[in-house]
Amino acid sequence: MTTLNIDLLDALRAAGVDEETARRAAHSVLSIEEREHLVTKEFMRAEFADLKAAIEARFAPLESDLRWTKWIITGGVGLYVLRSLIELLR
């Protein structure tokens, strides 16, 4: 929701712009207070960088645990295959 920028409206009227056009233009321009609440690209980049760092820090131990789990499963499957081959060769 935009507010009417009175200073711009007065300036446009003084410049000879018709009332309806001046009102639409004054409504479309953001005031200084409204600009302070806008989200910028830099803000979003910083927020996403912080979020990415937090997610990576949180999942780093899980990734390490999964690495060990893969080795254990691979070793177990390898031992099972080796045992099966030994039984077949007997």
C-alpha positions in Angstrom: 0.0 0.0 0.0 1.5 3.3 -1.1 0.9 6.6 0.5 0.4 9.9 -1.3 3.6 11.9 -1.6 2.2 15.4 -0.9 5.4 17.3 -1.9 5.5 15.5 -5.2 1.8 16.1 -5.8 2.2 19.9 -5.1 5.3 20.1 -7.4 3.5 18.3 -10.2 0.4 20.6 -9.8 2.7 23.6 -9.9 4.3 22.3 -13.1 0.9 22.1 -14.7 0.3 18.4 -14.7 -3.4 17.5 -14.6 -4.8 16.4 -11.2 -5.4 12.7 -11.9 -1.9 12.2 -13.5 -0.3 14.0 -10.6 -2.1 11.9 -8.0 -1.1 8.6 -9.8 2.5 9.7 -10.0 2.5 10.8 -6.3 1.1 7.4 -5.3 3.6 5.5 -7.3 6.7 7.1 -5.7 7.9 5.6 -2.4 8.6 7.8 0.5 11.9 7.6 2.4 10.2 5.6 5.2 8.8 3.0 2.8 12.2 2.6 1.1 13.8 1.7 4.4 11.6 -1.4 4.6 12.4 -2.7 1.1 14.5 -5.9 0.9 17.5 -5.4 -1.3 19.5 -8.0 -3.2 22.5 -7.4 -0.9 20.4 -8.2 2.1 19.0 -11.3 0.6 22.5 -12.5 -0.5 23.7 -12.0 3.1 20.7 -13.8 4.6 21.1 -16.7 2.2 24.8 -16.9 2.9 24.2 -17.1 6.6 21.5 -19.7 6.1 23.8 -21.8 3.9 26.6 -21.6 6.4 24.2 -22.7 9.2 22.9 -25.6 7.2 26.4 -26.8 6.2 27.5 -26.6 9.8 24.5 -28.5 11.0 24.8 -31.3 8.4 28.6 -31.7 8.5 28.6 -34.3 11.3 25.8 -36.2 9.5 27.9 -36.3 6.4 30.8 -37.7 8.3 28.6 -40.3 9.9 27.2 -41.3 6.5 30.8 -41.7 5.2 31.5 -44.2 7.9 28.2 -46.0 7.3 29.0 -46.4 3.6 32.4 -48.0 4.5 30.8 -50.3 7.0 28.1 -51.5 4.6 30.6 -51.9 1.8 32.9 -53.9 4.0 30.0 -56.1 5.1 28.8 -56.7 1.6 32.4 -57.5 0.6 32.8 -60.0 3.4 29.5 -61.6 2.5 30.6 -61.9 -1.2 34.0 -63.3 -0.2 32.3 -65.9 2.1 29.9 -66.9 -0.6 32.8 -67.3 -3.1 34.7 -69.5 -0.6 31.7 -71.7 -0.1 31.2 -72.1 -3.8 34.9 -73.1 -4.3 34.7 -75.9 -1.8 
